[in-house]
Amino acid sequence: MLLEVHDLQKSFGGVTAVAGATFSVAEGSITALIGPNGAGKTTVFNLASGFLRADRGAVTFAGERIERWRGDAIARAGLVRAFQAPRVLARMTVIENMMLAGKNQPGERLGAAWFTPRRVARREAAIRKRALELIEVIRLSSLVGALAGTLSGGQRKLLELGRALMVEPRMILLDEPMAGVAPILAEQLLEHIQELRAKRGITVLVIEHDMDVVMSISDQIIVMDEGCVIAEGRPEEIQRSERVIEAYLGRLALAGASA
Amino acid sequence: MGLFNPAFWTFVAAIAGIYAIMALGLYVQFSLAGLPNFGHVAFMAVAAYTMAILVVRYATPLLLAATAGIAASVCLAFIMGLPALRLRSDYLAIATVAGSEIIRYLALNLPDFTGGPIGSIGLLGPGDIATYNHDWQAFLDKAKGVIEPLFGRIASRDLAMAVVVWAAAFALIFIGWVLERSPWGRVLKAIREDETAAMAVGKNIVAFKMQALVLGAILGGLAGLLLAWEIGVFNPDDYQPTLTFYAYLILILGGMNRIWAIPLGSVLFSLLYTGTRFLNFYPLSLFDSGSRAFLRLFLVGLLLVAFMAFRPEGLLGNRHQLLLEK
């Protein structure tokens, strides 16, 4: 198991967002994390990626306990996340957005630009090359020099995905990659997600609401409701699970009654 | 002092160069890393006081005292940054503005240590007049000897100062420009744009922000030393929060994210600030000179508002870039 989450708990004031969630993600799988709104999915992402600190519980990534690590250290260790609303750097160009994320950059040390310019330039050239290759993969080549703030919502999602790949992740966390993306780009994104594993061997954990997408791409599905994991299994098992149907339909019935 | 007195304008040129270095420090922190430092003046004050106290009380050689002054600014940056940089950027704004006022009030209220309200002149206690810039004046006299063949009769200590200061300003801006374009600068810009995104791709944002804060403190400290040497005596009132806002105004005038616009901004600001003293004609002559001095502050404020309203990108900035949504 590449990622193991054990008895994870997080409250905000009086509201318990995650109430002892336990699940694991197999290396090389595409796993979907689903559940009604407010189930605690994004909070789990924030806890696993070090953007929030858990009140209790353990997160193990590639055999190391990471629940107390800072977010940047977790990213460098190979667990990289994307956000629900893509966070591109608006006033930097597409290529700058990509190159920023390159690993092991000697030029990031203050003074390196002055004292070891050749080493910095060599690494910079390698990172630029890799960035351009990935930009081609995500089909933004015509926008290499464009400021990221001029991109459409879907293009931003692609850029964020490409940027995450620059970090050379072993596992990637995607928070609703399909939400708000035009159909043509959505198809392209879906392809990319499948290629992450097929071509790069990257494990994917994805939060997604579109059930067609979830059922078609994932090997494993984790279902959360009210901060707990209520089911875990292959797509066909989840489709038949009464507990899952109840969690979804129960909410729908309530929503219908209150409307 | 007349409008056409070269000695006056030489003095203005020297001050403008010092302001350029001061604004460069703020540029590294605010324009590059997005750190809202509203207490930049504190770095200047701490460096100047440390230097003057060491020179006057302990007869420390000037270079050593100056180094200690800058080290003191760096310490202050750590004291303000260590708690505040981990929090949202608003807290840094509060910490810096409060820190700078604490420094000023300490200087006012510890007369045995700082000379109190009368400032550097009282460093030796009542009855003794203290000076700290003999060595600097001697250095300027030497520098004056070097520039005399170039400038002839108008060569003066102030002119030597202006040359030294502007040479330093351009050298430092060049260093800053190289850093800005390096991968280090790219990380800082990313932190300015969205620090969550920078963290998500594996950048230790607190460490980078601290580097920017310290670098800005070094530049602020240097500007503080140069200003102290140029004006000869100083007191706590010279380190009012307004000085920090002059640095912001310089950045805004030239263009917030244009490092080479800093010299333009500081020259323009200095011209406006000192030039307004010549607004002594009718109908402004209806006001007495004291009221006209306030008029000057009023005009500087008006200009700041006008720039923010009509040309927020500054003279050399890029409006298109400024208006992009995050």
Interface residues (C-beta under 8 A of the other chain):
Chain A: S49 F51 R70 G71 D72 A73 A75 R76 V80 R81 A82 F83 R87 V88 L89 A90 R91 M92 E96 M99 L100 A101 K103 Q105 P106 G107 E108 R109 L110 A112 A113 W114 V120 E124 L147 G149 T150 R163 A164 M166 V167
Chain B: I175 V178 L179 R181 S182 P183 W184 R186 V187 K189 A190 E193 D194 T196 A197 A198 M199 A200 V201 G202 K203 N204 I205 Q211 L215 Q321 L324 E325 K326
